[in-house]
Amino acid sequence: MSGRCTYIRLFDEEEIIYGKIGPYRHSHQREQVKALLQQAAEATHKNVSEFLLESGLIAAEEKLANRNLFTLDDEKWKEFQEALNRDPQNKPRLKKLLNQPSVFD
């Protein structure tokens, strides 16, 4: 087990539930995971399957959003290059905002 969630099969008593910290081999761990997922599903007004599917899709979109490789056809590539090569526009309100102290300062 590499520390990644390979799959989850909650309702088979013989099945090991794999999670982020490794396999859950004991029944109390399986029950804790099952209860946590059921609680989260109920909080979002979904069943566990819908909750897991939606959560998996959100995680997949977040992972793929960080990709730095994308493909463009010739026309879109030309438009992209033109946008990159344009002179920057003066944005006084943005400049003012960025020069103000942050809430973290």
HUMOGI-V526668 format. One record per residue. RES is the residue in three letters. PHI is phi in whole degrees, -180 to 180 (NA if undefined). PSI is psi in whole degrees, -180 to 180 (NA if undefined). Layout:
res=RES phi=PHI psi=PSI
res=RES phi=PHI psi=PSI
This chain:
res=MET phi=NA psi=126
res=SER phi=-95 psi=9
res=GLY phi=90 psi=6
res=ARG phi=-107 psi=154
res=CYS phi=-80 psi=107
res=THR phi=-81 psi=-53
res=TYR phi=-162 psi=163
res=ILE phi=-131 psi=127
res=ARG phi=-130 psi=101
res=LEU phi=-83 psi=-30
res=PHE phi=-102 psi=6
res=ASP phi=-103 psi=116
res=GLU phi=-62 psi=-23
res=GLU phi=-86 psi=-12
res=GLU phi=-82 psi=142
res=ILE phi=-88 psi=133
res=ILE phi=-94 psi=122
res=TYR phi=-95 psi=134
res=GLY phi=-135 psi=-169
res=LYS phi=-65 psi=-26
res=ILE phi=-106 psi=10
res=GLY phi=120 psi=-174
res=PRO phi=-72 psi=140
res=TYR phi=-97 psi=103
res=ARG phi=-97 psi=-14
res=HIS phi=-103 psi=147
res=SER phi=-61 psi=-36
res=HIS phi=-66 psi=-32
res=GLN phi=-71 psi=-41
res=ARG phi=-60 psi=-44
res=GLU phi=-65 psi=-37
res=GLN phi=-65 psi=-44
res=VAL phi=-65 psi=-45
res=LYS phi=-60 psi=-45
res=ALA phi=-65 psi=-41
res=LEU phi=-62 psi=-46
res=LEU phi=-66 psi=-39
res=GLN phi=-65 psi=-41
res=GLN phi=-64 psi=-44
res=ALA phi=-65 psi=-40
res=ALA phi=-64 psi=-45
res=GLU phi=-63 psi=-38
res=ALA phi=-64 psi=-25
res=THR phi=-104 psi=10
res=HIS phi=59 psi=43
res=LYS phi=-132 psi=164
res=ASN phi=-85 psi=171
res=VAL phi=-62 psi=-42
res=SER phi=-61 psi=-46
res=GLU phi=-63 psi=-42
res=PHE phi=-62 psi=-46
res=LEU phi=-65 psi=-41
res=LEU phi=-63 psi=-48
res=GLU phi=-62 psi=-44
res=SER phi=-63 psi=-40
res=GLY phi=-65 psi=-40
res=LEU phi=-66 psi=-41
res=ILE phi=-63 psi=-45
res=ALA phi=-63 psi=-41
res=ALA phi=-64 psi=-44
res=GLU phi=-62 psi=-40
res=GLU phi=-65 psi=-42
res=LYS phi=-64 psi=-44
res=LEU phi=-74 psi=-23
res=ALA phi=-67 psi=-22
res=ASN phi=-89 psi=8
res=ARG phi=-67 psi=147
res=ASN phi=-115 psi=14
res=LEU phi=-121 psi=126
res=PHE phi=-147 psi=159
res=THR phi=-116 psi=144
res=LEU phi=-134 psi=147
res=ASP phi=-74 psi=174
res=ASP phi=-58 psi=-42
res=GLU phi=-66 psi=-47
res=LYS phi=-66 psi=-35
res=TRP phi=-63 psi=-41
res=LYS phi=-63 psi=-45
res=GLU phi=-62 psi=-40
res=PHE phi=-64 psi=-46
res=GLN phi=-62 psi=-41
res=GLU phi=-63 psi=-42
res=ALA phi=-63 psi=-40
res=LEU phi=-67 psi=-32
res=ASN phi=-89 psi=-8
res=ARG phi=-65 psi=148
res=ASP phi=-66 psi=144
res=PRO phi=-65 psi=147
res=GLN phi=-90 psi=147
res=ASN phi=-77 psi=124
res=LYS phi=-126 psi=85
res=PRO phi=-59 psi=-40
res=ARG phi=-67 psi=-38
res=LEU phi=-67 psi=-42
res=LYS phi=-60 psi=-44
res=LYS phi=-62 psi=-45
res=LEU phi=-62 psi=-45
res=LEU phi=-71 psi=-18
res=ASN phi=-92 psi=-6
res=GLN phi=-81 psi=151
res=PRO phi=-63 psi=144
res=SER phi=-84 psi=163
res=VAL phi=-67 psi=-16
res=PHE phi=-91 psi=-8
res=ASP phi=-78 psi=NA
